[in-house]
Amino acid sequence: MLSTDTNIYIDVQSIENSRISSLDENNIPFGRVFSDHMFIADYKDGSWTDFKIVPYGNLSLSPSAATLHYSQTIFEGMKAFYNTKDEVVLFRPEENYKRLMRSCERMCIPKMDKEIFMQGLKKLIDIDRKWVPKSEGSSLYIRPFIFASEEFLGVRPAEEYKFIIFTCPVGTYYAEPVRVKVETKFVRAASGGVGNAKTGGNYAAALYPAKIAQEEGYHQLIWTDAKEHKYIEESGTMNIMFVIDDGNNRKIITPPTGNTILEGITRQSLILLAKDLGYEVEERPVSVAEIEEAIKNKTLKEAFGVGTAAVISQIILIGIEGNDYDLPAIETRKVSNHLLKELKAIRSAEIEDRFEWMEKV
Ligand SMILES: *Cc1c(COP(=O)(O)O)cnc(C)c1O
């Protein structure tokens, strides 16, 4: 194991002609423009080795690479952006490292030292610094992932893997309020399954139910528990929060992360922030019946998804067993708007980083 201050050796093969001049910062299609370089590490003969930064490009892979058949693969999603002091910063990158290691454990992928993740990440962002967009609300989306690359068609944990980080500039993301359907037939994650690992199969399994919901006029699903479909779990690929206010008492409620709900870093950060700002937060099972009741008696004030992509994605309509309920107007949503404003101020260094969340590159 490497000690905490060990520098790893990273071989850098720079691109000859940067593609940066082709980037129109005011018009970046999501997930289609990739920065000049990528970081690669290989796992073979029992250890992570061969750290390098190379021009972004295609990989050469055996058709029998294990991940293509049995999905032994995991990923992370995070962002780098400019703050108001003209520094490039990351939001809680160690949390992404820790979560990636938890996903490794569940998917039988060998773990790696923190230095490999952090130094590979920071060096890559530093080399492609000019790809971090500067316009308000834009950022550099970062995709670290690991997959089984061994050429072997047997079902067992692979003996060879690749860890890659690449990045894409993303423009100002205006999160359109969404119409969501409470899913009571299909399942995202069952207890004991892989719901709390960030692994590709969870996403593949969600495509079909999401497609049906879209045909019915919704944007997204609210997943419920696999056993009874009584309790709310997540919204699409985001965690979910509600604000209930009965006139005497206002509180934020959100389902607890267990083995079926992914532990969102945005979720955890917003809970800390909300408590710090004096809001009451309850992490406890939230039933569909409770939400339906709160909508009917008008105590449900806000519902929103939380995750790295949009931070807060407002829910404007919830469909429960064929009944569509309109939720309060976005401009009335004091709690989520307050949390978003405060988090943005911390991230952009307009106010003190009192939780020490930001890390300079
Ligand atoms: C990534 C993800 C989230 C959100 O996590 P963040 O760290 O906040 O981006 C929530 N749910 C699922 C299923 C996810 O894959």
The ligand as a Gaussian input file, in Angstrom:
#p B3LYP/6-31G(d) Opt

LIG

0 1
 C      -25.186000       8.685000      -8.953000
 C      -26.547000       8.394000      -8.419000
 C      -27.201000       9.252000      -7.501000
 C      -26.678000      10.602000      -7.092000
 O      -25.421000      10.612000      -6.516000
 P      -24.579000      11.962000      -6.455000
 O      -23.320000      11.554000      -5.788000
 O      -25.349000      12.927000      -5.647000
 O      -24.408000      12.420000      -7.853000
 C      -28.430000       8.838000      -6.999000
 N      -29.011000       7.681000      -7.392000
 C      -28.421000       6.854000      -8.274000
 C      -29.111000       5.602000      -8.652000
 C      -27.180000       7.180000      -8.823000
 O      -26.609000       6.363000      -9.709000

